Amino acid sequence: MGWNTSVLFRQTVTADEAVDDLAITDFSGELVGADQATSALKPDALYAAESGGWVQVWNPMMDVVMGWEPTDPADALVVFFSSVSSTYGFTLFTNGERTRHYVYADGVAVEDEGTPLPAEAEIALPSWGPDEDFLWSIITAVTGLRYDEKLQYRVYPV
């Protein structure tokens, strides 16, 4: 499956608070599975769930979470997948400060700021460079989370 979406992972907030921080306030009352929340099947919504001490807010249109900046000393991770253009990246915030920002296109780093995470050196890269598996390794290293197909997500229309 090609991933074309973005996601914000945050600690110390609820799903509603994380979405509210993105200026979206209306929960539709609908719950959907991970396959819909993490894909572009219904792109005109945000999808939020709480798991393992983290909130994850998926944004298939990549138009809301990509510009998120902390307003408090939060730990957070913003990740985007664009397999259509072979572009992937992440930004890590530690105590409210941007500590790592990495974007690569066609296997080449185009933005590389901050000290690389230890996990970056431990991940075996395929010959074509970083891809979805690389990003999931970063997500797991930072949050301890893995893709959970059984997780249910709250839908917030945008």
VOBA-1610 file (N, C-alpha, C; in pm, whole numbers, padded with zeros to 5 digits, always signed):
BEGIN
Met+00085-00117+00000Met+00000+00000+00000Met+00088+00123+00000Gly+00054+00221-00081Gly+00125+00348-00079Gly+00059+00442+00020Trp+00139+00499+00106Trp+00088+00592+00207Trp+00094+00734+00153Asn-00018+00806+00164Asn-00026+00947+00125Asn-00112+01017+00230Thr-00047+01057+00337Thr-00119+01113+00451Thr-00020+01181+00545Ser-00072+01241+00649Ser+00014+01299+00753Ser-00050+01270+00888Val+00033+01280+00993Val-00015+01248+01127Val+00062+01328+01231Leu-00009+01366+01334Leu+00048+01434+01450Leu+00034+01341+01570Phe+00143+01311+01637Phe+00142+01234+01762Phe+00173+01332+01875Arg+00090+01329+01980Arg+00112+01418+02095Arg+00090+01344+02226Gln+00161+01388+02328Gln+00141+01337+02463Gln+00071+01443+02547Thr+00018+01398+02660Thr-00041+01483+02765Thr-00165+01561+02722Val-00232+01519+02616Val-00359+01578+02576Val-00455+01467+02537Thr-00582+01500+02532Thr-00682+01406+02482Thr-00695+01425+02331Ala-00767+01333+02268Ala-00792+01345+02125Ala-00865+01475+02094Asp-00969+01506+02172Asp-01043+01630+02150Asp-00954+01753+02163Glu-00866+01754+02264Glu-00777+01868+02284Glu-00678+01882+02169Ala-00626+01771+02121Ala-00530+01775+02010Ala-00595+01830+01884Val-00717+01786+01856Val-00787+01833+01737Val-00828+01980+01755Asp-00872+02016+01874Asp-00908+02155+01902Asp-00789+02248+01879Asp-00669+02202+01914Asp-00547+02279+01890Asp-00524+02305+01741Leu-00585+02224+01658Leu-00573+02239+01513Leu-00690+02320+01455Ala-00767+02384+01545Ala-00880+02470+01507Ala-00996+02391+01446Ile-01006+02264+01481Ile-01119+02181+01440Ile-01189+02139+01569Thr-01318+02162+01579Thr-01384+02138+01707Thr-01502+02043+01703Asp-01552+02009+01586Asp-01674+01930+01579Asp-01647+01782+01556Phe-01672+01702+01658Phe-01664+01557+01646Phe-01794+01511+01581Ser-01786+01432+01477Ser-01905+01389+01402Ser-01987+01285+01476Gly-01928+01223+01578Gly-01995+01112+01646Gly-01964+00978+01581Glu-01896+00983+01468Glu-01863+00863+01392Glu-01727+00808+01436Leu-01716+00676+01440Leu-01589+00609+01463Leu-01555+00527+01339Val-01428+00526+01302Val-01384+00448+01186Val-01259+00370+01223Gly-01229+00271+01142Gly-01112+00189+01163Gly-00985+00254+01109Ala-00873+00192+01141Ala-00743+00245+01102Ala-00725+00254+00952Asp-00780+00160+00877Asp-00762+00165+00732Asp-00821+00291+00672Gln-00934+00338+00723Gln-00991+00463+00672Gln-00919+00584+00728Ala-00886+00581+00856Ala-00822+00698+00920Ala-00684+00728+00863Thr-00612+00627+00823Thr-00475+00646+00777Thr-00463+00652+00625Ser-00576+00658+00556Ser-00572+00663+00409Ser-00652+00782+00359Ala-00656+00796+00230Ala-00730+00906+00169Ala-00869+00862+00124Leu-00924+00758+00185Leu-01057+00711+00147Leu-01162+00818+00171Lys-01149+00894+00278Lys-01238+01006+00309Lys-01148+01120+00358Pro-01090+01195+00265Pro-00985+01291+00302Pro-01032+01417+00372Asp-01161+01446+00370Asp-01209+01573+00424Asp-01241+01568+00574Ala-01153+01502+00648Ala-01171+01491+00793Ala-01037+01468+00859Leu-01034+01492+00990Leu-00922+01450+01075Leu-00970+01328+01151Tyr-00879+01240+01185Tyr-00911+01116+01255Tyr-00821+01107+01378Ala-00880+01101+01495Ala-00801+01104+01618Ala-00831+00984+01707Ala-00725+00933+01769Ala-00738+00821+01862Ala-00630+00834+01968Glu-00656+00772+02083Glu-00559+00768+02192Glu-00512+00625+02209Ser-00380+00610+02222Ser-00323+00477+02236Ser-00184+00488+02298Gly-00156+00406+02397Gly-00023+00400+02454Gly+00030+00531+02509Gly-00058+00616+02561Gly-00014+00743+02617Gly+00005+00853+02513Trp-00028+00825+02389Trp-00015+00923+02282Trp-00150+00941+02212Val-00173+01061+02164Val-00285+01089+02074Val-00227+01093+01934Gln-00298+01034+01841Gln-00257+01045+01701Gln-00372+01106+01622Val-00339+01208+01544Val-00438+01277+01462Val-00392+01264+01316Trp-00467+01186+01240Trp-00434+01163+01099Trp-00505+01264+01012Asn-00435+01316+00913Asn-00484+01420+00822Asn-00449+01380+00678Pro-00537+01303+00612Pro-00507+01255+00478Pro-00480+01364+00374Met-00541+01480+00389Met-00518+01589+00293Met-00384+01659+00316Met-00318+01630+00428Met-00189+01690+00462Met-00195+01843+00464Asp-00310+01899+00502Asp-00325+02043+00501Asp-00342+02105+00639Val-00351+02023+00743Val-00375+02077+00877Val-00258+02047+00971Val-00221+01920+00987Val-00119+01888+01088Val+00022+01928+01047Met+00047+01946+00920Met+00182+01978+00875Met+00232+02112+00932Gly+00143+02204+00957Gly+00184+02335+01010Gly+00174+02346+01161Trp+00145+02237+01230Trp+00128+02243+01375Trp+00258+02283+01443Glu+00246+02370+01539Glu+00358+02411+01625Glu+00309+02407+01768Pro+00391+02362+01862Pro+00348+02355+02002Pro+00330+02493+02064Thr+00232+02502+02152Thr+00210+02625+02228Thr+00243+02605+02375Asp+00293+02487+02407Asp+00332+02453+02544Asp+00453+02360+02535Pro+00512+02323+02647Pro+00630+02235+02642Pro+00591+02089+02613Ala+00539+02068+02494Ala+00490+01936+02455Ala+00597+01853+02386Asp+00582+01722+02398Asp+00657+01628+02314Asp+00561+01587+02203Ala+00607+01597+02080Ala+00519+01567+01967Ala+00603+01525+01847Leu+00536+01457+01756Leu+00598+01412+01633Leu+00499+01434+01519Val+00542+01505+01416Val+00462+01523+01295Val+00531+01443+01185Val+00452+01362+01114Val+00507+01275+01010Val+00421+01289+00885Phe+00486+01289+00768Phe+00407+01283+00646Phe+00464+01178+00550Phe+00372+01113+00483Phe+00402+01009+00385Phe+00346+01057+00251Ser+00427+01057+00147Ser+00378+01090+00014Ser+00443+00995-00086Ser+00389+00874-00091Ser+00450+00774-00179Ser+00432+00809-00325Val+00330+00890-00358Val+00308+00931-00496Val+00431+01007-00548Ser+00488+01093-00464Ser+00605+01170-00505Ser+00735+01118-00443Ser+00728+01004-00374Ser+00845+00947-00305Ser+00909+01049-00212Thr+00824+01122-00137Thr+00870+01222-00042Thr+00815+01185+00096Tyr+00902+01186+00195Tyr+00865+01147+00330Tyr+00938+01237+00428Gly+00880+01256+00547Gly+00951+01337+00643Gly+00889+01336+00781Phe+00963+01393+00875Phe+00913+01404+01012Phe+00978+01522+01082Thr+00904+01573+01182Thr+00955+01677+01269Thr+00927+01634+01412Leu+01029+01637+01495Leu+01018+01599+01636Leu+01028+01724+01722Phe+00934+01735+01816Phe+00936+01843+01915Phe+00961+01780+02052Thr+01057+01833+02124Thr+01089+01787+02258Thr+01076+01906+02352Asn+00988+01890+02453Asn+00960+02001+02545Asn+00923+02130+02472Gly+00848+02117+02364Gly+00800+02233+02290Gly+00898+02291+02190Glu+01018+02237+02183Glu+01120+02287+02090Glu+01140+02188+01976Arg+01154+02241+01855Arg+01182+02156+01739Arg+01325+02106+01749Thr+01341+01974+01766Thr+01474+01917+01786Thr+01525+01837+01666Arg+01434+01795+01578Arg+01476+01719+01461Arg+01375+01740+01349His+01425+01770+01231His+01340+01786+01113His+01414+01720+00997Tyr+01347+01626+00932Tyr+01412+01550+00825Tyr+01310+01523+00715Val+01343+01563+00593Val+01259+01539+00476Val+01347+01482+00366Tyr+01297+01380+00300Tyr+01372+01323+00190Tyr+01279+01299+00072Ala+01336+01316-00048Ala+01263+01296-00173Ala+01347+01208-00263Asp+01286+01108-00318Asp+01356+01013-00405Asp+01484+00961-00340Gly+01477+00935-00209Gly+01588+00874-00138Gly+01700+00969-00099Val+01682+01099-00122Val+01786+01196-00092Val+01732+01296+00011Ala+01812+01325+00113Ala+01771+01424+00214Ala+01766+01562+00149Val+01651+01629+00162Val+01637+01766+00110Val+01628+01867+00223Glu+01593+01821+00344Glu+01595+01903+00465Glu+01646+01815+00577Asp+01744+01863+00649Asp+01807+01782+00753Asp+01856+01875+00863Glu+01773+01892+00966Glu+01805+01983+01075Glu+01801+01909+01208Gly+01890+01943+01297Gly+01894+01882+01429Gly+01976+01755+01430Thr+01996+01704+01549Thr+02075+01583+01567Thr+01992+01461+01528Pro+02045+01376+01440Pro+01972+01256+01403Pro+01939+01171+01526Leu+01825+01107+01522Leu+01783+01018+01630Leu+01866+00891+01625Pro+01896+00830+01739Pro+01970+00704+01737Pro+01904+00600+01645Ala+01773+00598+01642Ala+01701+00500+01559Ala+01733+00517+01411Glu+01761+00639+01368Glu+01790+00661+01227Glu+01911+00581+01181Ala+02011+00569+01266Ala+02131+00494+01230Ala+02109+00343+01236Glu+02008+00301+01310Glu+01983+00158+01329Glu+01890+00098+01224Ile+01824+00181+01146Ile+01725+00133+01050Ile+01795+00096+00919Ala+01777-00028+00877Ala+01832-00072+00749Ala+01747-00013+00637Leu+01811+00063+00549Leu+01738+00127+00440Leu+01745+00043+00313Pro+01635+00037+00239Pro+01640-00033+00110Pro+01724+00047+00011Ser+01757-00010-00101Ser+01844+00056-00200Ser+01785+00187-00251Trp+01652+00201-00248Trp+01588+00324-00297Trp+01580+00433-00191Gly+01625+00405-00070Gly+01628+00506+00034Gly+01513+00496+00131Pro+01498+00594+00219Pro+01393+00594+00320Pro+01254+00585+00256Asp+01165+00512+00326Asp+01029+00493+00277Asp+00933+00483+00394Glu+00814+00428+00371Glu+00714+00415+00476Glu+00765+00334+00596Asp+00838+00227+00568Asp+00891+00145+00677Asp+00988+00225+00764Phe+01068+00309+00701Phe+01159+00395+00776Phe+01080+00486+00870Leu+00974+00550+00817Leu+00894+00639+00901Leu+00827+00564+01015Trp+00775+00445+00988Trp+00713+00368+01096Trp+00816+00329+01202Ser+00939+00307+01161Ser+01045+00279+01258Ser+01071+00401+01346Ile+01067+00520+01286Ile+01084+00644+01362Ile+00967+00663+01458Ile+00845+00643+01407Ile+00726+00655+01492Ile+00737+00562+01612Thr+00774+00438+01588Thr+00786+00341+01697Thr+00896+00379+01795Ala+01009+00426+01742Ala+01120+00466+01829Ala+01081+00582+01919Val+01004+00677+01868Val+00967+00796+01945Val+00849+00768+02037Thr+00746+00702+01986Thr+00620+00687+02061Thr+00600+00549+02123Gly+00670+00451+02072Gly+00646+00312+02114Gly+00528+00249+02043Leu+00463+00325+01954Leu+00344+00276+01885Leu+00379+00211+01752Arg+00294+00117+01714Arg+00300+00054+01583Arg+00163+00071+01519Tyr+00155+00046+01391Tyr+00025+00052+01324Tyr-00066-00051+01389Asp-00185-00006+01431Asp-00280-00093+01499Asp-00409-00095+01419Glu-00430-00200+01345Glu-00547-00208+01258Glu-00679-00217+01336Lys-00673-00246+01465Lys-00795-00258+01547Lys-00834-00128+01616Leu-00746-00028+01612Leu-00774+00099+01679Leu-00889+00173+01610Gln-00978+00230+01689Gln-01090+00308+01637Gln-01060+00457+01651Tyr-01095+00534+01548Tyr-01064+00676+01541Tyr-01191+00758+01538Arg-01190+00869+01611Arg-01299+00965+01609Arg-01283+01051+01483Val-01395+01082+01417Val-01393+01158+01292Val-01432+01303+01320Tyr-01350+01396+01271Tyr-01371+01540+01284Tyr-01372+01600+01144Pro-01490+01632+01090Pro-01495+01690+00955Pro-01421+01825+00949Val-01356+01848+00837Val-01285+01976+00816Val-01346+02052+00700
//
